[in-house]
Amino acid sequence: MLVLVAPGQGAQTPGFLSAWLDFPGVRGALEAWSDAAGLDLIRYGTEADAEEIRDTAVAQPLLVAAGLASASMLFDDPADLPRKVGAIAGHSVGEFTAASLVGVLPHEEALRLVRTRGLAMATAAAVTETGMAALLGGDPEVTVPHLEKLGLTPANINGAGQIVAAGTKEQLAALEADKPEGVRKVVALKVAGAFHTHHMAPAVETLAKAAAEARGTGDPKVTYVSNKDGQAVAAGTEVLERLVGQVANPVRWDLCMETFKELGVTALIEVCPGGTLTGLAKRALPGVKTLALKSPADLDAARELIAEQSA
């Protein structure tokens, strides 16, 4: 069974959309999504520097657009996606990519909502100086209580020996000086706030209002696996509700991967800008074939993998 996944914030790099513009339909789609988001996605994806695209309000719609555009290149007929993909999930903002790919949200609506999400999270992040750091190694049963003792939130429990802590700059500095037993390294992440924590509560209210006006919400046409608890969600209204609440709650990617196992995953493709989630899958899902769509150069191999899984 093939699983399609979409990465979250931090996966973007300067110019990463440039090569995709050569494909028929991509530029037109990006222009339409730019109108929906009120943001020049083509400029940000081709010309902007690392600091510009680090901005939460820019990075989030940019990542969703990249995921949707690259996924559209995998199948000659859009109807092939629900026939050939067994499950779809996204990490953090990648959940909007996933929700749109399974048919819960029209693409333009996904971009409108994710732009609202990014702006609201950027505003919430500006209230207090906060950030996030990845902890490599260690046992979650030891690490999570240690983080809570320091006042930090385990914002992403990613599996494969990785937990991301989030909190104030002072709390993160205390973590550097007092790592949990077994943790090899603490790596500061290039994000602008403590996402998926109580610091984002004001953004939940803003996004909820925007989601209440969402147009065209449908039920998933492919199994949709949620960050909240790794469960498959069958109703579009519940997917949307979870997308809103997830802004201020931890991402349980470890549980998503457990569900992939239970569903019988044999291959996993990560849409552009791929790499992070395939890295986790290689460690947590041994024996599963993985492929990251980093550029159009990866498309032939991805299509071959899809054909092999569909045979």
N, C-alpha and C positions, 0 to 999 in steps of 0.2 A: 504494500500500500504506500502510495506517495503522499507526503505531507508538504505543504507549501507554507513557509513562514516569512514574516516581515520584520526587519530590525527596528530598533528604537533610536532615540536621540543619542548622538555621539558617533553614529556610523557615517555621517556626512563628511565629505572632504572637498576642498575647492576644485571646481571644474568637473565634478563627477558626472554631470548630466550631458556634457558636451558631445560625447560620442553617440549618445542615444538620439540626438536630433537628426541624424542622417536617415533614420528609418521613417517610412511613410506613416503619416498620421500622428507621430509623436509631437511634433511642433504644434500642430493644431490642437491636440489634446491639452498640452501644457498651456497654451494661450487661453483656452476655455477655463481650465482650472485656475489660472492666474486671475481671471475675471471673478470667479467664484470666491477666491480667497482674498482678493484685493491686494495682490502681491505679485510682482514680476518674477515668477518662478524660473523663467529662462535665464534672466540676468543672474539671479542668485545661484542657479545651478551651473553656470558656465563662467561667470566673470568675478563673482564676489570672493573676497579673501576669507581665510579661516575664521577671523574674528566676526565678520558679518554673519556668517552662517552658523556661528555658535549661538547667536541670539535665539532664545527659545521660540519667540513668535515667528521667526523665519525658518528655523530648523525643522519644526514639526510639519508644517504643510509641505516643505521641500521633500522631506523623507516620504511622506504619503504619496506625493506625486511621482516620485522616482519609483516607488514600489509598484504603483498601478501601471505606469508606463512600461516598466520592464516585464511585468507579468503578462501584459498584453502581447508581448513579442514571443511568448512561449507557445502559443497556440494559434494555428491558422484560422480556426473558427472559435469565437468566444464560448460557444456552447460546449466545446471540448473540455473546458476547465471543470465543470461539475461532473463530467463523465470520467475524467482521468485523474482527478485529485480526490483523495480520500478524506483529508482533513486540512484545515487552515487555521493558523494562529499568528498573532503578532505580539511583539514585545513592547509594552508600554504604548507609545503613540503608534507603533506598528499595528496595534489592534484596530485602528481606523482603516488602515490598508486592508487588513483581513476582513473586516466587516463589509467593506465595499466590494471586495472580490467575491464574497459569498452571496452578495445581493441584498444585504440588509440596508445599505445606503447607496443611492446613486453617487457616482464619482464626484460630481460637482457639490453635492450635499456634504459628502465626507470632507472635502476641502474647505467648505464654508465652516463646518463645525470645528475642524482641527485648527483653523486659523483663530477662531474664538478661544479654543482651548489654550493655544500657545500664548496669545495675548494675556489671557487671564492668569496663566501660570507665571508669566514674566512679571506681571503686576504683583502677584502674591510673593514672588521671590524677592522683590525689591524692598519689602517691608523689613526683613531681617537678613543679615549676611549669612547665607547658608550654602551648603554644597554637598557633594557626594564623593565617596571613595570606595573602590573595589578592594575587597579582602580576598587574597588568594591563599587557598589551603585552609586547614582547620576543620573542626567538627561543628556543624550547625548547633548541636545541643550545647556546646561550650561557647561558641561565638555569639549566638543570639542573646543569651542572658548577659554576657559581658557588654555588648553594645547597649542594651537597655540600662545597665548600671551606669554607663557614661551619659545617658540621656539621648542616645542615638536610636534611630529607627532602622531595622533591617529592611530597607525599601525594596530591594530586589533580591529574592532568594532564587538564584539562577541555576542551582544544581552544579554538578561537575566541580565541586570544590570552590564555588564563587558566591559570595554574598556582597551586596553593595549597601554600605551604611550611608545614612543621610542625617544631617542636622546642622547645627550652627558651626561657624568656623572654629569657635573655641572648643566645641565638643569633638570636632574632627582632629584638632591639634592634640587633644588629650588622647585620642585613639592612636595617633602616631607614636606618642610616648608610652602607651600602655596597650600593646597589641594583645588580642586574645591568644591563649595557648594554642600552638599549632599553626597559626597564621604566618605564612612565609613573608608576605609583602602587603603593604597598603598603598594603593595607587590612586591618587587624586584624579577625579574624572573632569573632563572639560564640559561641564554643564553649569547652568547659571542659578541653580537653586536646589533645595532639598525636596525633590519630586517624590510623590507617593508617600507623603507624610502629612501630619496635621498642619504643617506650614502652608499647604496647598488648599486648605478648606475654603477660603474665599473663591477660589477658581471653580470649585464644584458647583457652587450656587450659580455662577455666571454661565457655566456650561449647561447646567440643567435647564435654565431658561431658554437657551438656544436650541437644545435638543427637543424641548417641548414643541418647537415650531418646525421640526425636521419634516421634510417632504419625502414621500415615497418609501417609507420604511417597510421592508418586507422580511419574510422569514429566511434563514440561511438555506441556500441550495446545496451547500456542502457542510459537513460537520465542522462547527465552529467551536474552538477550544478557548476558554476564557482564562485570562491572567488571574482572576480573583481566586480561583480554587482549582484550576486545571480541569474543570468540568465542561462537557459539551453542552451548548445552549441551543435549544431548538426554536425559540421564539424571538423574532426580531425586536420586539419591544423590550424583552429582557436583555438582549445584547446591548441595546442603546442605554438602558438603565445602568448596566455594568460599566460601559464606557465612561459614563459620567462619574460614578462612584470611584472608579479606579484611580482617578487623579490624586486622591488623598489616601490611598491604601496600597499596601505592598504588592509588588508583582511576584506571583508564584510561578516562575518559569520552570522550576523544578517539577511542580505538579503537572504542568502542561506536558513536559517530556514523559512523565509517568503515564499520562493518558495516551500519548503517541504509542508507547510500548503496548498498552492494553488493547489499542485498536489494531495492532499488528503492523506498525510502520516498518517498511523495508528500504525506503529512500526519502530523502529530505532535500528540498531546494529552497534556498534563501534568496528572495528577490533583492534587487539593487537598493542600497549598497551593501551587498552581502559580505559575510565574513564572521561577524560576532556570534551569531546563533549556530552557524555550522561548526564553529570552534567548540562551543558547548556540547553540541550533539555528538561530535567525534569522541568526546570523553564520556558522556553519559549514556550514549546509545551505541555501544560497540556492535559492529556487524551491519549497521545501517549505512547505506551509501549516501554521501552528502555532497552537495554542490552549491557554491556561492556564486550568485550573479554579481560579479564586480564590475563587469563591462560587457559590451556586446560580443566581445571575443569568447565569452562563456556560453553564448546562446546555443551553438551547435551541440556542445556536450550536454547542455540541459535538455534540449529536445530529444537527444538520443536516450537520455535517462528516462524521460517521460514515455517514449515509445517502448522502451524495455519494460517499464513497470506496467504498461497497458496491455502488453502482449498476453 
